[in-house]
Amino acid sequence: MMNPVALEHASRLVNHGPTVLVSTAHEGRRNVMAAAWSMPVEFTPPRIAVVIDKQTLTHELLMASGHFALGLPTPALADFSYAVGTRSGREGDKFRQLGLEPDTRNPLELPLVPGCSAWLLLRRIPEPHSESAYDTVFGEVLWAAADARIFANGRWDFRDDNADLHTLHHLGAGQFVVPSRVVQAKG
Ligand SMILES: Cc1cc2nc3c(=O)[nH]c(=O)nc-3n(C[C@H](O)[C@H](O)[C@H](O)COP(=O)(O)O)c2cc1C
């Protein structure tokens, strides 16, 4: 259920701090890991910072290819998200190990995780100084899509009747919360 999201609204997809699944691929290798630390850093063009440990296979493939994807997992993907965050693709193909075939039908043919509520494709923005000092990677969003049952017209719509599409927010040690109550400020 991928519906295109206008780039001007892409930052909203991660504005509320969801755990993301970082997909990468390079020269026949593919991988995915969980990242709890990401945030938008610019509206136009939309740019997002993600902390990706330099020791990870994800970092290696991202640096080699110059691209990466983010998927926003739903509650049904909690076990998958924790599993891809607690083992390395250096020990074997996680998609195969966990029995989930990624979807490569996207403009960069990156291995997206099916069943997410949204997906973003990004180009790495080379930042030699910060990349050498920190594990933070900056990316420019090139394309985004979301499940229209929960994100439409540039807005999330978290409701009880679409709770199976809510985003996951990591508390630590494999425990996640979902956005259970929306509070609307007057304005
Ligand atoms: C829920 C969750 C969130 C995580 N968040 C991050 C993160 O923000 N940054 C990071 O570098 N690692 C994070 N990790 C750890 C990586 O996902 C982990 O190191 C992974 O095994 C790397 O896989 P790879 O070597 O196949 O790339 C997280 C793990 C979990 C379970």
The ligand as an SDF file (V2000), in Angstrom:
LIG
                    3D

 31 33  0  0  0  0  0  0  0  0999 V2000
   15.4750   -1.0530   18.5150 C   0  0  0  0  0  0  0  0  0  0  0  0
   16.9200   -0.8490   18.1590 C   0  0  0  0  0  0  0  0  0  0  0  0
   17.3900    0.4180   17.8380 C   0  0  0  0  0  0  0  0  0  0  0  0
   18.7100    0.6210   17.4680 C   0  0  0  0  0  0  0  0  0  0  0  0
   19.1330    1.8770   17.1600 N   0  0  0  0  0  0  0  0  0  0  0  0
   20.3850    2.0730   16.6860 C   0  0  0  0  0  0  0  0  0  0  0  0
   20.8020    3.3710   16.2640 C   0  0  0  0  0  0  0  0  0  0  0  0
   20.0620    4.3520   16.3060 O   0  0  0  0  0  0  0  0  0  0  0  0
   22.0660    3.4940   15.7720 N   0  0  0  0  0  0  0  0  0  0  0  0
   22.9290    2.4220   15.6840 C   0  0  0  0  0  0  0  0  0  0  0  0
   24.0570    2.6030   15.2060 O   0  0  0  0  0  0  0  0  0  0  0  0
   22.5520    1.1830   16.0860 N   0  0  0  0  0  0  0  0  0  0  0  0
   21.3070    0.9900   16.5530 C   0  0  0  0  0  0  0  0  0  0  0  0
   20.9030   -0.2600   16.9280 N   0  0  0  0  0  0  0  0  0  0  0  0
   21.8470   -1.3840   16.7820 C   0  0  0  0  0  0  0  0  0  0  0  0
   21.9960   -1.8910   15.3160 C   0  0  0  0  0  0  0  0  0  0  0  0
   20.7290   -2.1320   14.7420 O   0  0  0  0  0  0  0  0  0  0  0  0
   22.8680   -3.1560   15.3600 C   0  0  0  0  0  0  0  0  0  0  0  0
   24.2020   -2.7810   15.6390 O   0  0  0  0  0  0  0  0  0  0  0  0
   22.8100   -4.0410   14.1180 C   0  0  0  0  0  0  0  0  0  0  0  0
   23.1900   -5.3350   14.4960 O   0  0  0  0  0  0  0  0  0  0  0  0
   23.6850   -3.5850   12.9630 C   0  0  0  0  0  0  0  0  0  0  0  0
   23.5160   -4.4970   11.9280 O   0  0  0  0  0  0  0  0  0  0  0  0
   24.4780   -4.6100   10.6380 P   0  0  0  0  0  0  0  0  0  0  0  0
   25.8970   -4.8970   11.1110 O   0  0  0  0  0  0  0  0  0  0  0  0
   23.8910   -5.7620    9.8820 O   0  0  0  0  0  0  0  0  0  0  0  0
   24.3920   -3.3320    9.9030 O   0  0  0  0  0  0  0  0  0  0  0  0
   19.6020   -0.4800   17.3880 C   0  0  0  0  0  0  0  0  0  0  0  0
   19.1460   -1.7540   17.7440 C   0  0  0  0  0  0  0  0  0  0  0  0
   17.8200   -1.9320   18.1310 C   0  0  0  0  0  0  0  0  0  0  0  0
   17.3520   -3.3110   18.5140 C   0  0  0  0  0  0  0  0  0  0  0  0
  1  2  1  0
  2  3  1  0
  2 30  2  0
  3  4  2  0
  4  5  1  0
  4 28  1  0
  5  6  2  0
  6  7  1  0
  6 13  1  0
  7  8  2  0
  7  9  1  0
  9 10  1  0
 10 11  2  0
 10 12  1  0
 12 13  2  0
 13 14  1  0
 14 15  1  0
 14 28  1  0
 15 16  1  0
 16 17  1  0
 16 18  1  0
 18 19  1  0
 18 20  1  0
 20 21  1  0
 20 22  1  0
 22 23  1  0
 23 24  1  0
 24 25  2  0
 24 26  1  0
 24 27  1  0
 28 29  2  0
 29 30  1  0
 30 31  1  0
M  END
$$$$
